[in-house]
Amino acid sequence: MAGPVIDGEYLKEIERARADLRALISSKNCALIMIKLAWNDAGKYDKTTKTCGPNGSIRFEEEEDGEGYITDLETAIYLLEPIKEEHRRITYADLFQLAGVVAIEVTGGPSIDFSPGRRDSFVCPKNGRLPIAKKGSVTLRDIFYLVGLSDKDIVALSGVHTLVDAREPVKFDNSYFIKLLKLDSLGILNNPIDEALIEDPVFRSYIELYAKDKDVFFRDYAESHKKFSEVGFVPPSISKGAKVDAGFTLLAHGVVGVAAAAVMLFLRHVYVISKKK
């Protein structure tokens, strides 16, 4: 099925939806679940078959039956339905990824280039395709190298855990990396993801860099988030006469084999639940 025609009106609709998303995320304080939704929809990508990816299929009931489904994604989809109804021309696939981008920006994170044109899928893989980390497996490279994520991307994207641990008001910054180094110096790291990151010398070098320089972290995060939101997606050509609004850049990128960064949030989600039991 063909994707949306990216003309001037579609770009204007994207900007109107962007404004509505800012208002929604700010008022409902739902940035984290919007990021989870965007990452889980993209995280179904299979680089071997070059199928799935950010195509909006996370909205189907079949996904809820799949292993790894995070229940608060239902809340995110519910909250976005009025915006989808208001901006019907925008695909679910674009809306979900735009919501993730806006969520980062609303919480004080970097601006992330957004390229529209993702086509919606009207079918869902059997039993879902969300990434699963088997019990005891926290080897991040084993998970992410399989689909092409670099060491820098792994660490940069892990910075979103700042929002997982944040108290009100939720703020996106480099405090996750500062906290990691502090906990490590005190010898009280007790989270398997944190340990996997801090104990690896290559990962640690990025952690130390990001803890020291927020601007570098923001730059790298914006690049990694954009790649993730475009996994398996080639931005279409802009229709003749279409204009790009200020602050809205369209960049043509090839297919990028990027990992399901949602695994990190899922692993942390499982850890928190198990800790409460």
Number of C-alpha atoms within 10 A of each C-alpha: 7 8 14 17 17 20 16 17 13 19 22 15 16 22 18 14 20 18 12 19 25 17 13 18 21 14 9 9 17 16 28 22 23 29 26 24 27 27 26 30 28 32 26 24 25 20 19 9 7 13 15 23 29 30 27 27 24 32 22 16 13 16 21 18 12 17 13 20 19 19 10 14 21 17 13 22 18 12 17 19 13 12 18 17 10 13 17 11 14 25 20 24 25 23 24 29 30 25 27 24 27 25 25 24 17 21 20 13 21 21 18 23 18 22 24 29 23 27 19 19 20 11 13 18 16 10 13 20 23 25 23 18 17 8 8 7 13 19 13 18 15 11 20 20 15 15 19 16 21 15 15 17 23 22 25 26 20 21 21 23 19 19 21 16 10 13 9 7 9 18 19 24 23 24 20 23 29 15 14 21 18 13 15 15 10 9 9 10 17 10 13 16 19 19 14 15 23 23 11 10 10 13 18 18 15 22 26 15 14 25 20 15 12 15 13 16 25 21 15 18 26 21 18 22 23 16 22 28 29 24 28 24 26 17 20 18 13 18 11 9 8 14 16 15 12 7 11 16 13 15 14 12 14 13 15 18 22 28 28 28 25 26 23 23 21 20 21 18 13 15 14 12 9 9 8 6 5
